[in-house]
Amino acid sequence: MDHNAESNFENPDIYTETQNIDCYVSMAELLRPKKKAKTENLSTITLGYLHSKRGSMKVKNQKRIRILFDTECGATLIHHSLVKNLKPKLGKPSNWSTKAGSFQTTKICKIKFMLPAFHEKRDISWTAFVDETDKLLSRYDMIIGRDLLEELGMNFLFSEKLMEWDNATTPMLDPDMFCKQFIDQLEQEILYMHEPDTTEAERIQEILDAKYCKADLAKLSQECDQLDKADQQKLLTLLQKYEHHFDGTIGTWNTEPVDLILKDPNCTPYHAKPYPVPYSQEQKLKEEVNRLCEQGILQKINKSEWAYPMFTTVVNMG
């Protein structure tokens, strides 16, 4: 979905379709004790992807860009090295003073880019001024100024150290995350923030509202309307043979403990960022996780060097 508007705001387009978007929080954030975050070096920055070839939406033509949200800058700027194939046009000379430095621009360019930390597949179209300074002197590839910030309706919640756009939030970051040592890891965390379609609120609601009770095998067999009466009876007979598996309780897997042996004992531990959970589902999901802990299915671990994100899926018959 595109968000199109010219930087003079004369004819800004609006989203052409309406959708219900939930605000997300990670499961780890939901369960961990609340602590005051360190805020000395946090800044309004994020990673984005620029469509660097006009008319092409192919992944190979997407360029990763380091973005600064700057409320002190009146307009949006992008570095000239990124827009060579987008045919920048001459514009009026303009002087700029930003958090990243002061410089002059003489060109403008229509660009299309994404902010995956907020919305994974939403394109933004805008006319930006072209920064022609030396690439080595520029810490950021793009500066989003007040013109686009206002048009997008982006908010900065400094008391919570969050950035918010269209009901999606992402944390403010330490600028050191943009250094060569950490930027690839940051990119992977942003990409893993987005689950498959199972993040949709209605599907999570279906999981959380599941009833842990004995299954009505006769009713389930009759609901298989693709079967004739004889096959439905055969199915019922089969299900009744294993009726103890459908009594609504948790069974026990009788087996020896499983050990996972790492191929490389010296490998670096990997701790991924959790998948997000809609705010509207926080309390119910917390209750479900606590229920699973009480039954011994899950075990709470406050700290681990190893972690990989998970997401909930609907399983038929519980």
C-alpha positions, -999 to +999 in steps of 0.1 A: +000+000+000+015+033-010+014+066+008+018+093-018+021+130-013+042+159-025+063+177+000+044+209-005+012+192+008-009+207-019-024+174-031-016+147-005-032+114-013-046+092+015-047+055+019-070+040-006-083+012+017-093+010+053-079-017+075-079-025+112-044-024+126-035-035+161-007-021+181+019-047+190+041-056+220+065-085+222+057-115+245+090-110+263+081-074+270+047-087+283+062-112+308+094-096+319+095-074+350+092-037+342+126-020+345+136+016+337+155+015+304+188+032+299+182+062+279+215+081+276+222+073+239+187+065+225+178+083+193+149+085+168+165+062+142+156+031+123+164+011+092+145+013+059+145+000+024+146+022-007+134+012-041+165+023-059+152+017-095+122+036-107+093+014-115+108-017-100+096-033-067+121-063-069+140-072-038+173-070-057+167-033-063+160-025-026+188-007-007+191-007+030+191+028+044+199+043+078+172+068+087+171+096+112+138+111+122+146+148+128+119+171+141+143+201+138+146+197+101+118+211+080+120+187+050+131+152+041+166+146+026+183+116+011+220+110+001+228+114-036+246+080-038+212+062-033+192+080-060+215+078-091+189+057-110+159+078-099+167+108-120+169+137-095+158+171-108+173+205-103+156+226-076+161+258-057+193+260-036+184+253+000+204+254+032+198+228+059+208+225+095+201+191+110+212+168+138+235+152+113+252+185+102+246+215+080+247+215+042+231+228+010+210+210-016+203+219-052+183+188-064+150+170-055+140+134-062+108+114-060+115+083-039+096+053-026+107+034+005+096+012+034+099+013+072+097-024+081+102-018+118+067-003+118+049-019+088+066-046+068+050-042+034+038-006+033+055+017+007+058+055+013+062+078-017+076+113-012+097+141-028+130+145-010+159+170-013+191+154-024+221+156+000+253+159-021+278+157+007+306+131+009+292+097+018+320+091+043+309+123+062+273+113+064+262+090+093+227+087+079+215+078+044+181+096+049+167+123+072+129+124+075+120+159+085+088+176+098+071+176+064+069+138+061+066+132+099+035+154+100+020+138+069+025+103+083+013+113+117+044+099+134+047+103+171+077+101+195+069+088+230+100+099+248+086+089+282+083+053+269+113+056+245+091+045+216+084+057+181+048+053+168+033+053+133-002+042+125-007+021+157+026+003+153+055+011+177+092+004+177+118+013+203+142+042+199+178+029+193+213+036+202+231+052+172+259+027+177+236+001+163+243+016+128+280+008+130+293-021+109+296-044+139+259-043+148+238-032+117+234-066+102+221-080+135+197-050+138+184-057+103+177-094+112+159-084+143+137-060+124+129-087+098+120-112+125+096-088+142+069-097+117+051-130+120+032-148+092-005-142+090-010-158+124-003-125+141-038-114+131-058-106+162-087-128+152-065-159+148-048-153+182-082-148+197-093-182+183-064-198+200-068-181+233-105-189+234-099-226+229-119-248+253-099-275+269-127-301+273-136-335+261-143-336+224-177-346+211-166-373+187-200-380+172-205-344+164-171-341+149-178-370+126-211-357+115-195-323+107-173-340+081-199-335+054-176-344+026-180-380+038-211-401+033-230-417+063-210-449+061-176-432+061-187-409+089-195-440+110-161-455+102-144-423+113-164-423+145-154-459+152-118-450+147-119-419+169-137-439+196-108-465+195-085-437+206-110-418+227-085-412+255-065-389+233-095-365+230-104-361+267-093-325+269-063-331+292-026-329+287-010-363+281+025-375+290+052-383+265+071-413+280+106-411+265+142-405+274+154-368+276+167-355+243+201-338+241+209-315+212+246-316+203+260-285+186+282-292+156+305-264+167+309-262+205+325-227+201+297-211+182+283-178+193+249-179+211+220-164+192+193-145+210+166-134+186+140-107+192+105-120+201+076-118+177+051-090+185+018-097+202-013-074+196-020-052+227-056-063+226-045-099+233-019-091+260-039-102+290-054-133+275-021-145+262-004-138+296-032-160+312-026-187+287+012-187+292+007-188+330-017-217+326+008-237+305+035-229+332+012-242+359+006-274+340+043-279+336+042-276+298+063-244+298+090-234+322+098-198+328+134-187+322+143-152+330+176-151+311+191-172+284+219-168+259+199-187+234+164-177+222+144-180+190+110-164+184+078-184+182+043-177+170+009-193+178-010-214+153-045-228+153-046-266+156-079-283+148-095-301+177-074-282+203 
